Amino acid sequence: MKPVDGELVRMLLVEKDANLGQLVSSYFIARNYTVDVCTTAATALQFFNANHYDVCIIELDLPDRPGLE
């Protein structure tokens, strides 16, 4: 995905391992994405309901709820 009209692509990344989440997010940030990182499904739902995301990457095995739920 490339920025449209100068706007950055906004991503929600949900990864229970905070260190891995930061590593993955740094890859996308270096490619001009705006990334919000969450470690639980509950936090991800709060972010998702409060913002517009162009893409979401969600781990399936989250500590508080399955990622597909």
HELIX and SHEET records of a PDB file:
HELIX    1   1 ALA A   18  ILE A   29  1                                  12    
HELIX    2   2 ALA A   41  ALA A   50  1                                  10    
SHEET    1   A 3 TYR A  33  CYS A  38  0                                        
SHEET    2   A 3 VAL A   9  VAL A  14  1                                        
SHEET    3   A 3 VAL A  55  ILE A  58  1                                        
END                                                                             
